[in-house]
Amino acid sequence: MGRSLAIDWDLAERVAVKVSNHAPFSGDQYKQGLLEEFTEHTARAEGLVAATTGLTSTQGQARARVVDRAGWISTNLKSLQRLLKPLLENEETDASESPVSARLTAIEMGAVLGWMSTRVLGQYDLLVIEDEDEDEQDLVYYVGPNVVALERRYAFPSSDFRQWLALHEVTHRAQFTGVPWLRQHYLTLVEALLDEAEPESNQIIERLRAIKNQDENTSGEGFIPAVATPQQKAALDGIAGLMSLLEGHGDVTMDRAGIGIVQYANRYAKVMRDRRQSATGITRLIQKIIGLEAKLAQYAQGEEFIAAVEKAGGEKLFNQVWVEPSHLPSSEEIKNPSLWIERIQVKTGG
């Protein structure tokens, strides 16, 4: 069956920007001094994260960029096109696609992105866009109006909160640029998962509507069939284990790196619990669209996995996860750390 997925990307961007304009601080009143401050916080966070984890970026110093909501939308539409490439690459030859479906898909996607653009505070974009300038890649993004709006709503001390936020985003950059093979490994898993999927436009529209309405009960199976291919099953398990590990490691690193630096970390975490977006935020949107998020291990299990591994063998044993892809835990090993510990100790002679 020919694929019938198509998206009017320009329309999606226009809709998203229109939705985002209804949020506070849509003008320039928030910008003064913000880039300078986040540049400083990002540099400090990089040193703290490296000292805590031992992960040093192979891409040089982290670079901060403060964007408005429209800038975040534009950047993430490019990322979406890159991530959805396996589904879209054959679309030009599919004459059955309805322009109406392409527009409806774009409208729903724009509505979701517009809503997300009013909530995301920061993001590390792990993707590499082939046709984009190097200066536009490997950036740590901060969505200025959202940061300022949240600070004012909860009376957060701005410098302390911004340092906490920088620690979160820089931790994820350290993971994907401090482990040379990790970025491509993740993208390969996503591409393997999507390559054999054949979604119809109405499926995407339904998924986007459920996300926009925050209807957790309609998460469903997404595009991943109930009986997946062996390749899809392997990719699914790999992504589930990896994302649980990275989120858990991110939280542990933030807590440790911020000791004595961030005064109100517990308060920020409590307020943010229901609105958190990981550094791979747009990737999580893809997970929602294809129905993958419901299959992922609970992110809290990543922290429990790390605690169990370090209890058994300290940081030296845990750092085996960064050696090569085969050392990453599966989703089953995340739930049962003793399985991973035994496997790695046998493999390394530890």
Secondary structure by P-SEA (a helix, b strand, c coil): cccccccaaaaaaaaaaaaaccccccccccccaaaaaaaaaaaaaaaaaaaaccccccccbbbbbbbcaaaaaaaaaaaaaaaaccccccccccccccaaaaaaaaaaaaaaaaaaaacccbbbbcccccccccccccccccaaaaaaaaaaaaccaaaaaaaaaaaaaaaaaaaaaaccaaaaaaaaaaaaaaccccccaaaaaaaaaaaaaccccccccccccccccaaaaaaaaaaaaaaaaaaaaaaaaaaaaaccccccaaaaaaaacccccccaaaaaaaaaaaccccccccaaaaaaaaaaaaaaccccccccccccccccccaaaaacaaaaaaaaaaaacc
